[in-house]
Amino acid sequence: MNDGLKGIGELGMGSRLKRMSEYMMRETQVVYDHFNIDFDPYLFPTFKIIKNKKGVTNSEIRKSLKTSQPATTQTLNKLEKRGLIAIAEDPKDKRRKIVYLSEKGEQLVTQISPIWEGIEQVIIDYTTMNSHSLIDHMNQLEQKFNRMDFSTAIITHLTMNTAISPLQIRNYEAAYAPAFYELNIEWLRSFFYVEPYDEEVLSNPQKYILDQGGSIFFAQLEGTIVGTVALMPRGEEMELSKMAVSPKHRGHKIGQQLMQHCIDFARDQGLEKLILYSNRTLENAIYIYKKYGFVEIPVEANSPYQRSDIKMELAL
């Protein structure tokens, strides 16, 4: 059957854009459902702004998204009903209400971020093409959708890049401390050796990392901790450190997902840069660091690691 909207040409552009938007929303919902993510794609723009702003008013959301007051209020009501946001009085002006992510909302961000990254990558893949007009671009895009559903492309991408099952990145809990120690000790023994400083820090992450203002994250797959990484205070700098992935889960980009999570977290915290120490024998790791924007800088004479012969820095 012929496509009536396509036959209208440029005059049907608005209707086609609306149809395409609705199609992509439906397909995104299919992806969320597939990975057991309880979220409505129509809530994404508002939810993402609240996540990025760390406290924002209704009017600021409305002006940012250029939506009506009723539409913005309706979306906030839906997010609040789902328990994803918290609304509090502005301490400087009791008449103003500030919207924040709730604890449940923060947990959802951790769970859903890899899905968003997959969706973004597929959109880039689907929309990178040569065309002479917007209508031509839309024609080619719809042809791609006809060859493979948008949801199928996303699920396939995520399956190939997240070790088959959706990976969740968790914040530190005391129950994860043994995994932090064991994953790192295994990695050190496999590639180098355990220095006294390593043993001391890994045995007491609360004292040497968390209490100093650092953070520790864990990659969890089907209820099992399979990887970990830390952001560790180093004087006035923050070091990307203690990254380790279990042997049977290496090769599935889990380390890269942990690193991207750290980079995003550091940017959200307003940090200006991250540093890391490594060894030139780890060629694959050095390649990945460079891929993410790290550049080599001089190693100081009193480097904390005997095995380190390269230091890198990422400007955020």
C-alpha positions in Angstrom: 0.0 0.0 0.0 1.3 3.4 -0.9 2.3 5.8 1.9 -0.2 8.7 1.7 1.9 11.1 3.8 5.0 10.4 1.7 3.1 11.1 -1.5 2.2 14.6 -0.2 5.8 15.6 -0.2 7.0 18.7 1.7 3.4 19.7 2.5 3.1 16.7 4.7 6.4 17.3 6.6 4.7 18.2 9.9 2.5 15.2 9.9 5.4 12.9 9.0 7.5 14.3 11.8 4.7 13.7 14.2 4.2 10.1 12.9 7.9 9.4 13.2 8.1 10.9 16.7 5.2 8.7 17.8 6.8 5.6 16.2 10.1 6.2 18.0 8.3 6.7 21.3 6.4 3.4 20.9 9.6 1.6 20.0 11.5 3.1 22.9 8.8 1.8 25.2 9.3 -1.6 23.7 13.0 -1.4 24.7 12.2 -0.3 28.2 9.8 -3.2 28.6 12.3 -5.6 27.2 14.8 -4.7 29.8 12.2 -4.4 32.6 12.6 -0.6 32.9 9.5 1.0 34.4 9.6 4.3 32.5 7.6 6.3 30.1 9.7 7.8 27.2 7.4 10.9 27.1 8.7 11.8 30.5 12.3 11.7 29.4 13.0 15.4 28.6 11.7 16.7 31.9 13.3 13.8 33.9 16.7 14.4 32.2 16.6 18.2 33.0 15.8 17.5 36.6 18.7 15.0 36.7 21.2 17.4 35.1 20.2 20.5 37.1 20.3 19.0 40.6 17.4 21.1 41.7 15.1 23.1 39.3 11.8 25.0 39.4 8.7 24.3 37.3 9.1 27.5 35.4 12.8 26.8 34.6 11.8 23.4 33.1 9.0 25.0 31.1 11.3 27.7 29.7 14.0 25.2 28.9 11.7 22.8 27.0 9.4 25.5 25.7 6.3 23.6 26.9 3.1 25.0 28.3 2.5 25.4 32.0 -0.2 22.7 32.1 1.9 20.2 30.2 4.9 20.8 32.4 2.8 20.4 35.6 1.1 17.2 34.2 4.5 15.7 33.5 5.8 16.6 37.0 2.7 15.0 38.5 3.4 11.8 36.6 7.0 11.7 37.8 5.9 12.4 41.4 3.3 9.7 41.2 5.9 7.3 40.1 8.1 8.3 43.1 10.9 9.5 40.8 11.1 13.1 42.0 10.8 15.0 45.3 9.5 18.6 45.6 10.7 20.9 48.4 10.4 24.5 49.3 13.2 26.9 48.2 15.0 27.8 51.5 15.5 31.3 50.1 11.9 31.8 48.9 9.1 29.8 50.5 6.9 30.6 47.5 9.1 28.6 45.1 9.2 24.9 44.8 12.4 23.1 43.8 12.2 19.7 42.1 14.9 17.1 42.7 15.3 13.5 41.8 14.2 11.2 44.6 16.3 8.2 45.8 14.2 6.0 43.5 14.9 8.5 40.6 18.6 8.3 41.2 18.4 4.5 41.2 16.5 4.7 37.9 19.2 6.9 36.4 21.8 4.3 37.2 19.7 1.5 35.7 18.5 3.4 32.6 21.7 5.2 31.6 23.2 2.3 29.6 19.8 2.0 27.8 19.9 5.8 26.9 23.5 5.4 25.6 22.4 2.5 23.4 19.4 4.5 22.1 21.6 7.4 21.3 24.1 5.3 19.4 21.5 3.7 17.3 19.9 7.1 16.5 23.4 8.3 15.4 23.8 5.2 13.2 20.3 5.5 11.7 20.5 9.3 11.0 24.1 9.6 9.7 23.5 9.7 5.9 23.9 12.0 2.9 20.7 13.7 1.7 19.8 16.8 -0.3 16.7 17.8 1.8 14.9 17.0 5.0 12.2 15.0 3.2 14.9 12.9 1.5 16.5 12.3 4.9 13.2 11.2 6.3 12.6 8.9 3.4 15.9 7.2 4.0 15.3 7.0 7.7 11.9 5.4 7.3 13.4 2.9 4.9 15.8 1.9 7.7 13.0 1.5 10.1 11.2 -0.7 7.6 14.3 -2.9 7.2 14.7 -3.2 11.0 12.5 -1.9 13.7 14.0 0.8 15.8 13.5 -1.2 19.0 15.1 -4.3 17.5 18.2 -2.3 16.5 18.5 -0.9 20.0 18.0 -4.2 21.7 20.5 -5.9 19.4 23.0 -3.1 20.1 22.6 -3.4 23.8 22.8 -7.2 23.7 26.1 -7.0 21.8 27.6 -4.4 24.1 26.3 -5.1 27.6 27.3 -8.7 28.1 23.9 -10.0 26.9 22.0 -8.9 30.0 21.5 -5.2 31.0 24.2 -4.1 33.3 23.5 -2.1 36.4 26.0 0.3 38.0 25.6 0.5 41.7 26.9 2.9 44.4 29.1 1.5 47.2 27.5 -0.6 49.9 29.3 -2.3 52.7 28.1 -5.6 51.4 30.1 -5.0 48.2 33.5 -4.4 50.0 34.6 -8.1 49.6 34.0 -7.8 45.9 36.0 -4.6 45.7 38.9 -6.3 47.3 38.7 -9.6 45.5 38.2 -8.2 42.0 41.2 -5.8 42.4 43.5 -8.4 44.0 42.8 -10.8 41.2 43.5 -8.2 38.6 46.8 -7.1 40.2 48.0 -10.7 40.6 47.1 -11.5 37.0 48.9 -8.5 35.5 51.4 -7.2 38.1 51.7 -7.8 41.8 50.1 -6.5 45.0 51.9 -3.6 46.5 51.6 -2.8 50.2 49.7 0.4 49.4 47.2 -1.7 47.3 46.6 -4.1 50.1 46.1 -1.2 52.6 43.6 0.7 50.4 41.7 -2.3 49.2 41.3 -3.7 52.7 39.7 -0.4 54.0 38.0 1.5 51.2 35.8 3.3 53.6 38.8 5.0 55.3 41.0 5.6 52.2 38.4 6.4 49.6 34.9 7.2 50.9 35.8 9.1 54.0 38.2 11.2 51.9 35.4 12.3 49.6 35.8 9.7 47.0 33.3 7.3 45.4 33.2 3.6 44.5 31.0 2.1 41.8 30.1 -1.5 41.0 28.9 -3.2 37.8 26.2 -5.7 38.6 25.0 -8.4 36.2 22.1 -10.6 37.1 22.6 -10.0 40.8 26.4 -10.6 40.7 29.1 -7.9 41.1 31.3 -8.3 38.0 33.3 -5.1 38.0 34.3 -2.1 40.1 36.0 1.3 39.8 36.8 4.1 42.2 37.2 7.9 42.1 39.9 8.4 44.6 41.0 11.8 46.0 44.6 12.5 45.2 45.5 15.8 46.9 43.4 18.4 45.1 42.8 16.0 42.1 40.5 13.0 41.7 42.0 9.8 40.4 40.2 7.2 38.3 41.4 4.1 40.0 40.9 0.5 41.2 39.1 -0.6 38.0 38.8 -4.3 37.7 36.4 -6.7 35.9 36.0 -10.4 36.7 38.0 -12.6 34.2 35.0 -14.3 32.7 33.3 -11.0 32.0 36.2 -9.2 30.3 35.8 -8.3 26.7 32.2 -7.1 27.0 33.0 -3.4 27.5 32.1 -3.5 31.2 35.2 -1.5 32.1 34.3 1.1 29.5 30.8 1.5 30.9 32.3 1.9 34.4 34.7 4.5 33.1 31.9 6.4 31.3 29.8 6.4 34.5 32.8 7.9 36.4 33.2 10.6 33.8 29.5 11.5 33.8 29.5 11.5 37.6 32.6 13.7 37.8 31.0 16.2 35.4 27.8 16.2 37.4 29.9 17.0 40.5 31.5 20.0 38.7 35.0 18.5 38.6 37.4 20.1 36.1 39.5 17.0 35.4 40.3 13.4 36.2 43.7 11.7 36.4 44.8 8.1 36.2 48.0 6.0 36.5 48.8 3.0 34.3 51.5 1.0 32.8 52.5 1.1 29.1 52.3 -2.7 28.9 48.6 -2.4 29.1 48.3 -1.3 25.5 44.5 -2.0 25.1 43.8 0.0 28.3 45.9 2.9 27.1 44.1 2.9 23.8 40.7 3.0 25.5 41.8 5.9 27.8 42.9 7.9 24.7 39.6 7.0 23.0 37.8 8.7 25.9 40.0 11.8 25.7 42.7 11.1 28.3 46.1 12.6 27.3 49.5 11.7 28.7 51.1 14.1 31.2 54.4 13.7 33.2 54.5 11.2 36.0 55.6 12.9 39.3 58.7 11.6 41.0 56.7 10.4 44.1 54.1 8.5 42.1 51.9 6.4 44.5 52.4 3.2 42.4 55.7 1.5 41.8 54.3 -0.2 38.7 53.1 3.1 37.1 55.1 4.5 34.2 52.4 6.6 32.6 50.0 9.3 34.0 47.0 10.6 32.0 44.6 13.4 32.4 41.1 14.1 31.1 39.7 17.7 31.0 36.0 17.6 31.8 
